[in-house]
Amino acid sequence: MFRSPSGSRIGAKALAATALIAAALAGFTGQAQSSRNPRRETNANRRARIARQIAETYTHRWEVAGGGGYLRFRSGQFTQKNSEIAFWVNTSYYFNQKLGVTGEIRGAYGNGKIPNLNPYAAAVGSPQISEYPFLAGPTYRVYLHQKIAVSAFALGGTAIGKFDGDSKGHSAAELGFWPSTNAQPAISVGGNLDLNLYPNLAFRIAPSYLGTGFGGSWQNNVGFEMGLVYRFGRQK
């Protein structure tokens, strides 16, 4: 007789505890389900935002770019290669997000290395030389991303070479250099790595090969360019 009410009270407490646990589990499950939907929506919004930024970045019609660089160049048939500092300026017109055409002007300046056995070597020292390629050709973006872009280019044209402007009256041939000229063939192939600072502004690193035909020979030169890229206009 005494235990029955106590047992009833214990049973009631157990039922109440069970109900509280069930309610807590239901609430936790509801929170978990409700938290998944906003996360999916956030990821979808993020993907949409990235897609909009990619389109905003690579639907510019025009690019202008320029900066400095470095070139390894051989100034004569029997000379050692010399290091040159360079400048470059180009303009690109894009038909779509990937394909464009580029026109570029470069200049490189260094000191030619006269062969040691040359009779004028001691008197002339290491005279300054320079080259100026004028190039044009296609540019193609092979990778587009919100933060970076990778493109390849193949340019052809002509180059001016000045190899006796600092030779103290001696001709380039006397020093063992290529003859100065106003028009010799030139080609360049390479790639651009663009690090996007803003949709219309990027920092570029561009390793490249430059081939020139001074002196009836062919020079295989390598180097790189660095500088800024500014994009403007819109593709229709």
RODO-2510 file (C-alpha; in nm, 4 decimals, decimal comma):
residues 236
     n   res          X          Y          Z
     1     m     0,0000     0,0000     0,0000
     2     f     0,2861     0,2421     0,0792
     3     r     0,5042     0,1623    -0,2229
     4     s     0,2335     0,2053    -0,4780
     5     p     0,2100     0,5857    -0,4524
     6     s     0,5884     0,6067    -0,4461
     7     g     0,6099     0,3858    -0,7504
     8     s     0,3583     0,6058    -0,9242
     9     r     0,5598     0,9147    -0,8419
    10     i     0,8797     0,7472    -0,9721
    11     g     0,7006     0,6405    -1,2903
    12     a     0,5711     0,9915    -1,3448
    13     k     0,9180     1,1387    -1,3008
    14     a     1,0641     0,8870    -1,5482
    15     l     0,7977     0,9744    -1,8029
    16     a     0,8668     1,3440    -1,7555
    17     a     1,2421     1,2931    -1,7949
    18     t     1,1859     1,0860    -2,1080
    19     a     0,9645     1,3567    -2,2526
    20     l     1,2278     1,6248    -2,1823
    21     i     1,5011     1,4170    -2,3482
    22     a     1,2809     1,3551    -2,6537
    23     a     1,2046     1,7246    -2,6801
    24     a     1,5716     1,8128    -2,6536
    25     l     1,6641     1,5636    -2,9259
    26     a     1,3895     1,6962    -3,1496
    27     g     1,5127     2,0492    -3,0980
    28     f     1,8736     1,9517    -3,1728
    29     t     1,7675     1,7698    -3,4899
    30     g     1,5666     2,0702    -3,6013
    31     q     1,8612     2,3026    -3,5407
    32     a     2,0940     2,0712    -3,7356
    33     q     1,8531     2,0611    -4,0290
    34     s     1,8000     2,4354    -4,0221
    35     s     2,1776     2,4955    -4,0055
    36     r     2,2421     2,2886    -4,3177
    37     n     2,0146     2,4925    -4,5437
    38     p     2,1865     2,8281    -4,4763
    39     r     2,5244     2,6633    -4,5350
    40     r     2,4083     2,5312    -4,8712
    41     e     2,2712     2,8738    -4,9555
    42     t     2,5987     3,0371    -4,8491
    43     n     2,8043     2,8049    -5,0707
    44     a     2,5707     2,8691    -5,3617
    45     n     2,5980     3,2432    -5,3084
    46     r     2,9754     3,2159    -5,2886
    47     r     2,9944     3,0234    -5,6152
    48     a     2,7686     3,2782    -5,7814
    49     r     2,9786     3,5655    -5,6503
    50     i     3,3009     3,4040    -5,7788
    51     a     3,1403     3,3428    -6,1185
    52     r     3,0331     3,7075    -6,1370
    53     q     3,3823     3,8253    -6,0442
    54     i     3,5444     3,5967    -6,3052
    55     a     3,3084     3,7341    -6,5689
    56     e     3,3737     4,0905    -6,4549
    57     t     3,7504     4,0341    -6,4721
    58     y     3,7821     3,8580    -6,8076
    59     t     3,5172     4,0300    -7,0155
    60     h     3,7240     4,3472    -7,0438
    61     r     3,7918     4,4222    -7,4086
    62     w     4,1333     4,5873    -7,3661
    63     e     4,4485     4,5369    -7,1632
    64     v     4,7450     4,7729    -7,1407
    65     a     5,0526     4,6554    -6,9568
    66     g     5,4132     4,7486    -6,8965
    67     g     5,7102     4,7200    -6,6670
    68     g     6,0680     4,5976    -6,6503
    69     g     6,2529     4,2758    -6,7106
    70     y     6,5737     4,0820    -6,7668
    71     l     6,7344     3,9263    -7,0765
    72     r     7,0346     3,7065    -7,1468
    73     f     7,1744     3,8082    -7,4861
    74     r     7,4755     3,7153    -7,6993
    75     s     7,6182     4,0257    -7,8663
    76     g     7,8411     3,8484    -8,1196
    77     q     7,9272     3,5127    -8,2686
    78     f     8,2204     3,4494    -8,0336
    79     t     8,1200     3,6611    -7,7342
    80     q     7,9921     3,5494    -7,3976
    81     k     7,6298     3,6154    -7,3150
    82     n     7,5650     3,9319    -7,1183
    83     s     7,2878     4,0301    -6,8782
    84     e     7,0555     4,3101    -6,9815
    85     i     6,7822     4,5064    -6,8108
    86     a     6,4687     4,5590    -7,0136
    87     f     6,1435     4,7496    -7,0443
    88     w     5,8236     4,6428    -7,2173
    89     v     5,4890     4,7959    -7,3090
    90     n     5,2005     4,6164    -7,4766
    91     t     4,8338     4,6413    -7,5658
    92     s     4,5964     4,3469    -7,6062
    93     y     4,2534     4,3329    -7,7665
    94     y     4,0334     4,0395    -7,6597
    95     f     3,7686     3,8879    -7,8859
    96     n     3,6295     3,6832    -7,5955
    97     q     3,7382     3,5816    -7,2460
    98     k     4,0266     3,3686    -7,3766
    99     l     4,1505     3,4774    -7,7194
   100     g     4,3176     3,8088    -7,7918
   101     v     4,5806     3,9749    -8,0080
   102     t     4,8795     4,1587    -7,8587
   103     g     5,1156     4,4261    -7,9857
   104     e     5,4342     4,4804    -7,7855
   105     i     5,7423     4,7027    -7,7799
   106     r     6,0501     4,5980    -7,5838
   107     g     6,3898     4,7438    -7,5139
   108     a     6,6960     4,5810    -7,3568
   109     y     7,0217     4,7432    -7,2434
   110     g     7,3457     4,5824    -7,1380
   111     n     7,7233     4,5841    -7,1759
   112     g     7,8701     4,3676    -7,4476
   113     k     8,1624     4,1395    -7,3663
   114     i     8,4448     4,1856    -7,6178
   115     p     8,6553     3,8701    -7,6619
   116     n     8,9811     3,8904    -7,4646
   117     l     9,2002     3,8419    -7,7729
   118     n     9,0376     4,1324    -7,9561
   119     p     9,2985     4,4125    -8,0011
   120     y     9,0469     4,6794    -7,8992
   121     a     8,9252     4,5051    -7,5830
   122     a     9,1463     4,6963    -7,3378
   123     a     9,0737     5,0361    -7,4913
   124     v     8,6983     4,9975    -7,5285
   125     g     8,6140     4,7895    -7,2201
   126     s     8,2516     4,6758    -7,2045
   127     p     8,0514     4,9102    -7,4301
   128     q     7,6783     4,9530    -7,3938
   129     i     7,4548     4,7756    -7,6456
   130     s     7,0784     4,7716    -7,6912
   131     e     6,8008     4,5938    -7,8806
   132     y     6,4423     4,7000    -7,9554
   133     p     6,1969     4,4287    -8,0695
   134     f     5,8577     4,5279    -8,2166
   135     l     5,6236     4,2277    -8,1957
   136     a     5,2613     4,1256    -8,2485
   137     g     5,0611     3,8046    -8,2336
   138     p     4,7950     3,5989    -8,0546
   139     t     4,7502     3,5617    -7,6799
   140     y     4,5384     3,2823    -7,5343
   141     r     4,4265     3,2402    -7,1732
   142     v     4,4557     2,8726    -7,0794
   143     y     4,3381     2,9115    -6,7177
   144     l     4,0936     3,1582    -6,5669
   145     h     4,0361     3,1988    -6,1942
   146     q     3,9105     3,4631    -5,9569
   147     k     4,2638     3,5382    -5,8328
   148     i     4,4973     3,4290    -6,1154
   149     a     4,5095     3,3762    -6,4901
   150     v     4,7611     3,1893    -6,7045
   151     s     4,8017     3,2711    -7,0734
   152     a     5,0385     3,1830    -7,3569
   153     f     5,1577     3,4082    -7,6397
   154     a     5,3398     3,3732    -7,9719
   155     l     5,4655     3,7011    -8,1196
   156     g     5,6605     3,7853    -8,4317
   157     g     5,8035     4,0987    -8,5878
   158     t     6,1285     4,2862    -8,6252
   159     a     6,4085     4,4167    -8,4041
   160     i     6,6519     4,7094    -8,4070
   161     g     7,0039     4,6511    -8,2756
   162     k     7,2582     4,9149    -8,1684
   163     f     7,5968     4,7587    -8,1005
   164     d     7,8492     5,0377    -8,1660
   165     g     7,6992     5,3493    -8,0063
   166     d     7,9457     5,3301    -7,7149
   167     s     8,2430     5,1787    -7,8984
   168     k     8,4741     5,4841    -7,8969
   169     g     8,4769     5,5127    -8,2732
   170     h     8,5260     5,1436    -8,3498
   171     s     8,2730     4,9559    -8,5592
   172     a     8,0696     4,6716    -8,4156
   173     a     8,2471     4,4297    -8,6502
   174     e     8,5884     4,5368    -8,5140
   175     l     8,4701     4,4529    -8,1626
   176     g     8,3279     4,1139    -8,2619
   177     f     7,9656     4,2296    -8,2220
   178     w     7,6707     4,1941    -8,4566
   179     p     7,6436     4,4902    -8,6962
   180     s     7,3977     4,7600    -8,5957
   181     t     7,0786     4,7299    -8,7960
   182     n     6,7307     4,8757    -8,8260
   183     a     6,5280     4,5673    -8,9221
   184     q     6,5982     4,2032    -8,8442
   185     p     6,3465     3,9229    -8,7762
   186     a     6,2417     3,8535    -8,4188
   187     i     6,0045     3,6129    -8,2479
   188     s     5,8993     3,5585    -7,8891
   189     v     5,7016     3,2821    -7,7172
   190     g     5,6195     3,2528    -7,3508
   191     g     5,3527     3,2711    -7,0853
   192     n     5,1871     3,5255    -6,8590
   193     l     5,0984     3,4655    -6,4958
   194     d     4,8558     3,7378    -6,3860
   195     l     4,7889     3,7839    -6,0148
   196     n     4,4636     3,9784    -5,9934
   197     l     4,4679     4,2658    -5,7440
   198     y     4,1276     4,3899    -5,8632
   199     p     3,9065     4,2858    -6,1563
   200     n     4,0706     4,5565    -6,3693
   201     l     4,4244     4,5484    -6,2255
   202     a     4,6810     4,2672    -6,2068
   203     f     5,0495     4,2048    -6,1444
   204     r     5,2171     4,0060    -6,4237
   205     i     5,5174     3,7742    -6,4373
   206     a     5,6073     3,6598    -6,7902
   207     p     5,9009     3,4266    -6,8668
   208     s     5,9775     3,4175    -7,2380
   209     y     6,2079     3,3144    -7,5205
   210     l     6,3271     3,5818    -7,7632
   211     g     6,4838     3,4858    -8,0941
   212     t     6,6597     3,7530    -8,3028
   213     g     6,8359     3,7417    -8,6396
   214     f     7,1151     3,9983    -8,6062
   215     g     7,4202     3,9628    -8,8301
   216     g     7,2717     3,6923    -9,0497
   217     s     7,2821     3,4576    -8,7501
   218     w     7,0186     3,3521    -8,4995
   219     q     7,0330     3,4406    -8,1297
   220     n     6,8437     3,2316    -7,8745
   221     n     6,7756     3,4554    -7,5771
   222     v     6,5725     3,3943    -7,2616
   223     g     6,4430     3,6289    -6,9949
   224     f     6,1376     3,7438    -6,8089
   225     e     5,9136     4,0477    -6,7691
   226     m     5,7299     4,1873    -6,4673
   227     g     5,4828     4,4709    -6,4393
   228     l     5,1225     4,5847    -6,4074
   229     v     4,8211     4,5097    -6,6257
   230     y     4,5227     4,7448    -6,6527
   231     r     4,1968     4,6221    -6,8084
   232     f     3,9174     4,8406    -6,9467
   233     g     3,6245     4,8384    -7,1880
   234     r     3,3654     4,5624    -7,2209
   235     q     3,3133     4,2841    -7,4706
   236     k     2,9698     4,2953    -7,6322
***
